[in-house]
Amino acid sequence: MAAAPTSSDLASDPATSRAPRLNASAARAKTHILIVGAGVAGLVAAASLSRRADVTVLERGPRAGGKISDQRIFDASIDCGPTVLTMKPIFEEAFRQAGGALEEELPLTQLNVLARHFWGPGEKLDLCADKDASIEAVRAFAGASEADAYVAFMADAARTWRTLYGAFIRREEPSFPGLLFRAAPIDLLKLDPYSTYWRALTRRFRDPRLRQLFGRYATYCGSSPFEASSTLKLIAHVEAEGVWAVDGGMKRLARQLEARARKNGAQFRFGCEATAFKDKDGRIGGAVTSDGDAVEADAVIFNGDAAAILGAPSQPPAPSERSQSAITWTFLADAAEADVSAHNVFFSDDYAAEFDDIFEKGRPPASPTTYVFAQDRAVEAPPDRPERFFCLINAPANGDVHDYSQQELAACRTKAFTQMKRAGVALAPRPGEIKQSSPTDYAARFPGTGGALFGPPSHGWRASFRRRGVRTKRPGLYCAGGSVHPGSGLPMAAMSGLMAAEAVTKDFGLT
Ligand SMILES: Cc1cc2nc3c(=O)[nH]c(=O)nc-3n(C[C@H](O)[C@H](O)[C@H](O)COP(=O)(O)OP(=O)(O)OC[C@H]3O[C@@H](n4cnc5c(N)ncnc54)[C@H](O)[C@@H]3O)c2cc1C
């Protein structure tokens, strides 16, 4: 029978999702963990838990990876989901917990240029893996006092990361009292959490272009820099610690995690949606699937979006309360002359208007900031053939209430490509070889989201504390993924997968 919880049932509560402890060998023989969703968090949890328990993964899509995806254009596979891999140690830990070694299973190349940033003609700034090179680049671009401001900003970002990582981020629950208890008061005071990110940037930088550049990190979790807390500056530190390209494309990360989990004995069922949880003796005891099966389990980890958790009362958040969606184009182009790096950002003329369009007016920005991934530039020399590109502009998550027309998408595309051209980068997709995605497509792929790609937005200082934790009030039910604590993005989602596996391991006494 499907259980029907209330929303308060689903609030995080460490006390109730625990199972009685079993002795280790009995636990190994008996424990069956069901994972709903094969996004990166579900895969990390599956790979780790399958060493200690029987694991089944149900995935409604045709393959593992969730938002990690690629599109084929003729014989080329082009990444069209996440492209920036940061926080390598989290992935090292994920493979280690699963009995493997990242360096043996996933070839990575560290990028010298983290990202290339463009404004008007001739205005270009690279941030680099070499921190001194970044300081010199900022000096040449915006002057000595802005370079000093940059050094101070990065020190602040690093301190914010150090304060929050152990005390808040790497914790099963997003607990405010826990943070107050664990972090030193002096460090908490320096966090400046009540300032918006934009206000903090305005105090720090005089050059509006640098405010834009660093403000953009708020969009890494689908948020507006004008509404997010200044603590999001920690993303600048995370990126400065290194950006990696996965040789062979990001889908390899998903494939290798899946392979690890299979090697440990996990079973995968693709094209199989969990439609309801099963109730067993007052606990979540498995799930009913779209093909009519009932899969019994001792515990379930839900890796779908928290807004679509099975059996929860379905009152979807208003589009303005969701994180951003995107409009994207994937294509091949002859680009030997294009002065682009692997990751490129072309900034809009009016940053405030861009976020006002998305979050207040609920429409694609009249003047968008355009992200361009030149996949072949992650290696030293561009290939002697058409190159692979993925372009993205931010858009409102209204794909469930608005059907994007071809005309509307074509207008967005013209704006994005015109803006690149203005900055001196003329990319001409090969005719007939361009694929696009809109919030409507993302809403269909990720139920309950309206196309929001990052869970709830990180708007206001309380937002991080409102995210669902790994445990829920429903015994036997755990959550993992980019819409729960500690947040979105591949490393954060992977971290939640690790923490869900740790919680299950502890609760069931698995060894
Ligand atoms: C275009 C784009 C660009 C991005 N760029 C970056 C980037 O550069 N760097 C970065 O770090 N992050 C980036 N992100 C964010 C990152 O991709 C996500 O935060 C992360 O992949 C989310 O992983 P997840 O574990 O939450 O699972 P998801 O990827 O959300 O996958 C969840 C899976 O669960 C399945 N599922 C849901 N409900 C059910 C059900 N009832 N039954 C069965 N299966 C179900 C879904 O089909 C899906 O496969 C980007 C995202 C997008 C879309």
The ligand as an SDF file (V2000), in Angstrom:
LIG
                    3D

 53 58  0  0  0  0  0  0  0  0999 V2000
   22.4530   22.1780  -18.0880 C   0  0  0  0  0  0  0  0  0  0  0  0
   23.0720   21.9130  -16.7260 C   0  0  0  0  0  0  0  0  0  0  0  0
   24.3460   22.3760  -16.4660 C   0  0  0  0  0  0  0  0  0  0  0  0
   24.9220   22.1390  -15.2170 C   0  0  0  0  0  0  0  0  0  0  0  0
   26.2340   22.5240  -15.0130 N   0  0  0  0  0  0  0  0  0  0  0  0
   26.8790   22.0980  -13.9130 C   0  0  0  0  0  0  0  0  0  0  0  0
   28.2900   22.2020  -13.8290 C   0  0  0  0  0  0  0  0  0  0  0  0
   28.9560   22.6590  -14.7680 O   0  0  0  0  0  0  0  0  0  0  0  0
   28.9090   21.7460  -12.7030 N   0  0  0  0  0  0  0  0  0  0  0  0
   28.2050   21.1770  -11.6800 C   0  0  0  0  0  0  0  0  0  0  0  0
   28.8220   20.7690  -10.6820 O   0  0  0  0  0  0  0  0  0  0  0  0
   26.8630   21.0320  -11.7430 N   0  0  0  0  0  0  0  0  0  0  0  0
   26.1880   21.4640  -12.8330 C   0  0  0  0  0  0  0  0  0  0  0  0
   24.8470   21.2490  -12.9670 N   0  0  0  0  0  0  0  0  0  0  0  0
   24.1050   20.7140  -11.8140 C   0  0  0  0  0  0  0  0  0  0  0  0
   24.3300   19.2080  -11.6480 C   0  0  0  0  0  0  0  0  0  0  0  0
   24.1850   18.5820  -12.8870 O   0  0  0  0  0  0  0  0  0  0  0  0
   23.3050   18.6590  -10.6840 C   0  0  0  0  0  0  0  0  0  0  0  0
   23.3090   19.4050   -9.4580 O   0  0  0  0  0  0  0  0  0  0  0  0
   23.5670   17.1930  -10.3310 C   0  0  0  0  0  0  0  0  0  0  0  0
   23.8630   16.4350  -11.4880 O   0  0  0  0  0  0  0  0  0  0  0  0
   22.3170   16.6610   -9.6600 C   0  0  0  0  0  0  0  0  0  0  0  0
   22.4880   15.3100   -9.3420 O   0  0  0  0  0  0  0  0  0  0  0  0
   21.3910   14.5110   -8.5190 P   0  0  0  0  0  0  0  0  0  0  0  0
   22.0780   13.4620   -7.7590 O   0  0  0  0  0  0  0  0  0  0  0  0
   20.5450   15.4810   -7.7600 O   0  0  0  0  0  0  0  0  0  0  0  0
   20.4930   13.7920   -9.5700 O   0  0  0  0  0  0  0  0  0  0  0  0
   19.7600   14.2420  -10.9100 P   0  0  0  0  0  0  0  0  0  0  0  0
   20.7880   14.5170  -11.9270 O   0  0  0  0  0  0  0  0  0  0  0  0
   18.7490   15.2760  -10.6290 O   0  0  0  0  0  0  0  0  0  0  0  0
   19.0780   12.8780  -11.2870 O   0  0  0  0  0  0  0  0  0  0  0  0
   17.9920   12.3470  -10.5600 C   0  0  0  0  0  0  0  0  0  0  0  0
   17.5820   11.0830  -11.2520 C   0  0  0  0  0  0  0  0  0  0  0  0
   16.4690   10.5250  -10.5600 O   0  0  0  0  0  0  0  0  0  0  0  0
   15.5830    9.9870  -11.5250 C   0  0  0  0  0  0  0  0  0  0  0  0
   14.2610    9.9070  -10.9030 N   0  0  0  0  0  0  0  0  0  0  0  0
   13.5450   10.9250  -10.3590 C   0  0  0  0  0  0  0  0  0  0  0  0
   12.3800   10.4770   -9.8670 N   0  0  0  0  0  0  0  0  0  0  0  0
   12.3640    9.1370  -10.1050 C   0  0  0  0  0  0  0  0  0  0  0  0
   11.4260    8.1070   -9.8190 C   0  0  0  0  0  0  0  0  0  0  0  0
   10.2770    8.3620   -9.1890 N   0  0  0  0  0  0  0  0  0  0  0  0
   11.7250    6.8360  -10.1990 N   0  0  0  0  0  0  0  0  0  0  0  0
   12.8900    6.5560  -10.8470 C   0  0  0  0  0  0  0  0  0  0  0  0
   13.8110    7.5010  -11.1350 N   0  0  0  0  0  0  0  0  0  0  0  0
   13.5710    8.7730  -10.7630 C   0  0  0  0  0  0  0  0  0  0  0  0
   15.6380   10.9770  -12.6820 C   0  0  0  0  0  0  0  0  0  0  0  0
   15.2180   10.3920  -13.8990 O   0  0  0  0  0  0  0  0  0  0  0  0
   17.1290   11.3170  -12.6910 C   0  0  0  0  0  0  0  0  0  0  0  0
   17.8600   10.4590  -13.5360 O   0  0  0  0  0  0  0  0  0  0  0  0
   24.2120   21.4640  -14.2060 C   0  0  0  0  0  0  0  0  0  0  0  0
   22.9240   21.0040  -14.4740 C   0  0  0  0  0  0  0  0  0  0  0  0
   22.3700   21.2060  -15.7220 C   0  0  0  0  0  0  0  0  0  0  0  0
   21.0170   20.6320  -16.0330 C   0  0  0  0  0  0  0  0  0  0  0  0
  1  2  1  0
  2  3  1  0
  2 52  2  0
  3  4  2  0
  4  5  1  0
  4 50  1  0
  5  6  2  0
  6  7  1  0
  6 13  1  0
  7  8  2  0
  7  9  1  0
  9 10  1  0
 10 11  2  0
 10 12  1  0
 12 13  2  0
 13 14  1  0
 14 15  1  0
 14 50  1  0
 15 16  1  0
 16 17  1  0
 16 18  1  0
 18 19  1  0
 18 20  1  0
 20 21  1  0
 20 22  1  0
 22 23  1  0
 23 24  1  0
 24 25  2  0
 24 26  1  0
 24 27  1  0
 27 28  1  0
 28 29  2  0
 28 30  1  0
 28 31  1  0
 31 32  1  0
 32 33  1  0
 33 34  1  0
 33 48  1  0
 34 35  1  0
 35 36  1  0
 35 46  1  0
 36 37  1  0
 36 45  1  0
 37 38  2  0
 38 39  1  0
 39 40  1  0
 39 45  2  0
 40 41  1  0
 40 42  2  0
 42 43  1  0
 43 44  2  0
 44 45  1  0
 46 47  1  0
 46 48  1  0
 48 49  1  0
 50 51  2  0
 51 52  1  0
 52 53  1  0
M  END
$$$$
